[in-house]
Structures are given as C-alpha cells and as structure tokens.
C-alpha cells in the first residue's frame, strides 16, 4: 500500500513515516531470538496508532527486550532525527528535507560516536528515506524521491573502525567475583542470576547465547560441564566450564526450575512464568554488581564480561586462534583486537630504540 508523502503537517507526517519504517523493520529483521511473540504482535498493533515519538520509542524498547535486538540499530537514529527536526522547527514540509540537512544532523549527533556507530546512523537514515521513496505516491500516481546517499560522511565509509573493548584486569575480576556472591538478590532468582553471569565470565559466551541455552545443551563430563552454544548465523560451538565453578548454583537453580510449568522451548533459564529472560535484565544485574564492587568502566554492560574473558585468555596463552574458537568469531581479524593488550609485545616495541645511540656520552654537546 502506498501513502501520500504529506497529509497532516510536518511533525505528524515525519512521525507517520518514522513509525511505518520501524514497523517495516520489525517485520523484516531476523526474529530468531524473539522469545515474546505476543509483545511483537502487540507492537505491530499499537505502532499504527501512536500519537507521539515517545510511544514509538517505548514500542521499540519493548520489542528489543522481547528479543528483536536489531531494531535498536534503526530506532535510535530515526527517533533522534525526528526530535532534532521537530524541536528545532527546521522544516514545514517533508519535501524540504535534503541530503545537506541529514549531513548536518549526522555531524551534530554522531561526533562522539565510534566509527561503527556512525555507520549505523548512516545506514538507518538511508534505509528510512529509501523506504519513503518506495512507499509514497500522490493522487496522480507520482512518487517523491529523495535518493539519499550520504556519501563521503567522515568516518562512515569503508570498513568500520574497531574501538578497543572495555575489560576488567585480574584484580578487578577478583572484586567482581566477590561482588557476585555478596550482592543481595531474592532467593528465587539468586542462583539463576549468579549462574548466568558466571557462565558468561568463565566461558566468554554472549549474553544472548547464555539466554538461548536449553536444558539439553548442558551436559556433565567428568569434572567439566559441556555447553552447546548456538552462535551468530546458527553456527554451533562447544565450550567448557569447570564443574566446581557452577555445580552448587546449577543444582539450586534446577531445583527451582523444576517447580515452573510450561517453560518456553525448554530453556535452561527462564522467569517464574517460564518465559525467556531479556538481555536488558542481565545487563542491569551486571551493572548493579559492578557498582556494588566499586568497579567503574566506560561501558559497564554484560558484554564487558566477554571482553574480560577474551583479554585474559589471550594474555595467558598468546594464541589468537584459541581466542577465536572460544568466542565463536567467524573472522580471525575480529579477534585481533585482543592483541592490543599483549603487554609483552608492546614492551618489545617500546624497547626498539633503547640502544640508539648506544652511549649518550658519545654525542657531542652544542
């Protein structure tokens, strides 16, 4: 179905197109990790009736928490674009938006972001106006075409840059492990939450991979538990965790889990109603533990646990392929970022010029 580009004034028209585009992304993004289908269904129903940008933002957050993680790549740039154009009273007509105004927006709102995030903003805006190009049509059958390309935007062309990941050193890890045990939680969820966090920190698996584990994916073999992990692109790998590190927590959680009926997809981890947990929930728990342990980092999210595992693994074994296999990276180049923490090699580089000149006394004074 095609819609008129303009109908109810600039603010309402832009809100309409932003919501239509987000609706389109909800229905086309990969939904493999969606656990709460009712939430997504409810979002699709509500999104056609939103009255302001806050309602659209709430819908996007709910859908993301339901498991449609990719929606965040598009939601944030689109919502910020709406707020920027409407709050500044820049335009009175959709047709006044052009490439230059979008470049100005990107310059203002992405100046402090990583190259990868800047690229995501560019992709979202190109996607939005590409969608409008295809879906608008006036009563004569003519479409208004923006043909937005956003070429030569600083820092967004070519391969995305890699920002050094935030991680915990060994002394901070000791504090974090103590924090896991000391942080107060409800008895009904304590063993579950501690178990999830320990599985992530001991193996380097992603939060999503931990939450997607099913009961049959964990098996005991001698003194280790084997975890069958379904990673990105439905690629499977195996990771191990010492029995002594999680045995008590696992038994406690399974005794509680056995009292829960109708567990979705036989998940290993679930809430009291048998539904999947959200990534946002785990991130919040990790942040609370970090704060209670007095650990302050640039990024306090649960993904830092994966970075901490990978950094320590590389520092101890100097084996990049081992890190790649443990993390489930398809491309070794993705793993190379952890070589930046190889202090032994960095010291070798720092010593390169130490013997030149060999004797400073041989250099004549002015």
FIVEX-158170 format. One line per 8 residues: number of its first residue (from 0); for each residue x, y, z of C-alpha. Coordinates in steps of 0.5 Angstrom, whole numbers. Layout:
NUM) X Y Z; ...;
***
This chain:
0) 0 0 0; 3 7 -2; 2 13 2; 2 21 1; 8 24 3; 5 30 6; -2 30 10; -2 33 17;
8) 3 38 18; 11 36 18; 11 34 25; 6 29 24; 8 27 17; 15 25 20; 12 21 26; 8 17 21;
16) 14 16 16; 18 14 22; 13 9 25; 12 6 18; 19 5 17; 20 2 24; 14 -3 23; 17 -5 17;
24) 24 -7 20; 20 -10 26; 17 -15 20; 24 -16 16; 29 -16 21; 31 -23 24; 27 -26 29; 31 -32 31;
32) 32 -29 38; 25 -27 39; 22 -30 46; 16 -26 47; 12 -26 41; 6 -23 44; 10 -17 45; 12 -16 38;
40) 5 -18 36; 2 -12 41; 8 -7 38; 5 -8 31; -2 -7 33; 0 -1 37; 5 2 32; 0 4 27;
48) -4 8 33; 2 12 36; 1 20 37; 8 22 39; 15 20 39; 15 17 46; 10 12 44; 15 10 39;
56) 21 10 43; 17 5 48; 15 0 43; 22 0 40; 25 -2 47; 19 -7 49; 21 -10 42; 28 -10 43;
64) 27 -13 50; 23 -19 47; 29 -21 43; 29 -17 37; 36 -14 38; 37 -11 31; 31 -6 32; 36 -1 36;
72) 40 0 30; 35 3 27; 31 6 33; 35 11 36; 38 15 30; 31 15 27; 28 18 34; 34 23 35;
80) 32 25 27; 25 26 29; 27 30 35; 32 34 32; 28 37 26; 21 38 30; 24 41 36; 28 46 32;
88) 23 48 28; 27 47 22; 22 45 16; 15 46 15; 15 41 9; 17 34 8; 20 36 2; 25 41 5;
96) 29 35 8; 35 34 4; 42 31 4; 45 37 7; 40 37 13; 42 30 14; 49 31 14; 48 37 19;
104) 44 32 23; 50 27 23; 55 32 24; 52 34 31; 49 28 33; 55 23 32; 61 27 33; 63 23 40;
112) 61 16 37; 65 10 34; 66 9 27; 62 3 27; 56 7 31; 57 13 26; 56 8 20; 50 5 24;
120) 47 12 24; 48 13 16; 45 6 15; 39 8 19; 38 14 15; 39 11 8; 34 6 10; 29 11 12;
128) 29 15 6; 30 9 2; 23 6 5; 20 13 4; 22 13 -4; 19 7 -5; 12 8 -1; 10 15 -2;
136) 5 16 -8; 1 22 -9; -6 22 -12; -3 22 -19; 1 16 -18; 7 20 -18; 13 19 -12; 17 24 -9;
144) 24 21 -9; 30 23 -4; 35 19 -7; 39 20 0; 46 17 -1; 50 21 5; 57 19 1; 63 22 4;
152) 61 23 11; 67 23 16; 69 16 19; 63 12 16; 66 10 9; 70 3 8; 71 -2 14; 68 0 21;
160) 74 2 26; 75 -2 32; 75 1 39; 79 -2 44; 74 -6 48; 73 -5 56; 75 -10 60; 77 -12 67;
168) 84 -14 70; 85 -19 74; 85 -15 81; 78 -12 78; 76 -19 77; 77 -22 84; 73 -16 86; 67 -18 81;
176) 67 -25 83; 66 -23 91; 61 -18 88; 57 -23 85; 57 -27 92; 56 -21 96; 50 -17 92; 44 -18 95;
184) 38 -22 91; 32 -25 92; 33 -33 94; 28 -34 88; 33 -31 83; 40 -31 86; 42 -38 84; 40 -37 77;
192) 43 -30 76; 49 -32 79; 50 -38 75; 48 -34 68; 54 -29 70; 59 -34 72; 57 -38 66; 59 -32 61;
200) 65 -29 65; 68 -36 65; 67 -38 58; 66 -31 54; 60 -33 51; 55 -28 49; 49 -26 54; 44 -28 48;
208) 48 -35 48; 47 -36 55; 40 -34 55; 38 -38 49; 41 -45 52; 36 -50 53; 37 -56 59; 39 -61 54;
216) 45 -56 52; 49 -57 58; 52 -64 60; 57 -66 65; 63 -70 63; 68 -72 69; 70 -65 72; 67 -60 67;
224) 60 -58 64; 60 -58 56; 56 -52 54; 53 -53 46; 53 -46 44; 49 -43 38; 52 -37 36; 51 -32 30;
232) 49 -35 24; 46 -41 27; 53 -43 28; 55 -48 34; 61 -49 38; 62 -52 45; 65 -49 51; 67 -52 58;
240) 67 -50 65; 69 -53 71; 64 -57 75; 67 -54 81; 65 -47 79; 58 -47 78; 56 -54 81; 52 -51 87;
248) 49 -46 83; 46 -50 78; 43 -55 83; 40 -50 87; 37 -47 80; 35 -53 77; 31 -55 84; 27 -48 83;
256) 26 -49 75; 23 -56 76; 17 -52 80; 16 -48 74; 11 -50 69; 11 -49 61; 18 -47 60; 19 -44 54;
264) 23 -48 49; 25 -52 55; 30 -46 56; 35 -47 62; 34 -40 64; 27 -37 65; 23 -33 69; 18 -35 74;
272) 13 -36 69; 17 -40 64; 19 -34 59; 25 -32 57; 30 -27 60; 31 -21 57; 39 -18 55; 37 -12 59;
280) 35 -15 65; 42 -19 65; 46 -12 63; 42 -9 69; 44 -14 74; 52 -14 72; 52 -6 72; 49 -7 80;
288) 54 -12 82; 60 -8 78; 57 -1 82; 57 -5 89; 64 -8 88; 67 -1 86; 69 -2 79; 68 4 74;
296) 69 3 67; 67 7 61; 62 1 59; 59 -3 65; 55 -8 61; 55 -15 61; 59 -15 54; 65 -13 58;
304) 65 -20 61; 66 -23 55; 72 -18 53; 75 -19 60; 75 -27 59; 78 -26 52; 83 -21 54; 86 -25 60;
312) 85 -32 55; 90 -28 50; 95 -25 56; 96 -32 59; 96 -37 52; 98 -32 47; 94 -36 42; 90 -32 38;
320) 86 -38 34; 85 -41 41; 81 -34 43; 78 -34 36; 75 -41 37; 73 -40 44; 69 -33 42; 66 -36 36;
328) 69 -31 31; 68 -33 24; 74 -28 22; 80 -28 26; 81 -21 24; 75 -19 29; 79 -23 34; 86 -19 33;
336) 83 -13 37; 86 -17 44; 93 -17 41; 93 -10 43; 93 -12 51; 99 -16 50; 104 -12 54; 110 -17 53;
344) 110 -15 46; 108 -8 47; 114 -7 51; 119 -10 46; 116 -5 41; 118 0 47; 125 -2 47; 126 -2 40;
352) 130 5 40; 133 4 47; 140 2 44; 140 8 39; 145 12 41; 149 6 45; 152 11 49; 149 18 50;
360) 156 21 52; 159 20 45; 154 25 43; 158 32 43; 154 38 46; 152 44 43;
***
